[in-house]
């Protein structure tokens, strides 16, 4: 697969769709990022070569432009010296240089378009890598969060929570029993005080009765 075809496949790919279908999304996204980085290196290599070729073409064009001017001057000199044969030969060489110059200029135009395209592809690919790395970070965070939730659920299903709740209920039951026992003592003390009060009232009545009897017996005498 050519560099441009592979680049198009990568940039236009739907990363989310690929990850949804993957059995191991983390592994898949690592492979995708690696492919992107490898492609980026290759695109940059092509771009560097294209820039070097452009410099070389510029030098060759400048040289041919000088050649065209030189053969033109030589043809003029030959005419001045009445050497049409030399003038004809100079014009032929000038024509050859102009043809080469035309081809090189066309080549340079195409190369400039390629360089511009490569620069755009590098920018797009770099952006795609940044986006994919952000998605990779999101996947890792989601996996970690899911792992934490799983561990919590696992702890809840081990019975430890139920055991703790059972012990708590036992403690509450013991506290209820202690409070009930304390309340029973309070009731007993209240009952004892009440009986004592009635006994004292009854004793007072008996004393009054004895006192009345004693008074009456003294009056009868």
NORCORHU-V257730 format. One line per field, one symbol per residue. ss: DSSP state (h for helix, s for strand, l for the rest). A space follows every 10 residues. Layout:
ss = ???
This chain:
ss = llhhhhhhhh hlllhhhhhh hlllhhhhhh hhhhhhhhhh hhhhhhhhhh hhhhhhhhhh hhhhhhhhhh hhhhhhhhhh lllhhhhhhh hhhhhhhhhh hhhhhhhhhh hhhhhhhhhh hhhhhhhhhh hhhhhhhhhh hhhhhhhhhh hhhhhhlllh hhhhhhhhhh hhhhhhhhhh hhhhhhhhhh hhhhhhhhhh hhhhhhhhhh hhhhhhhhhh l
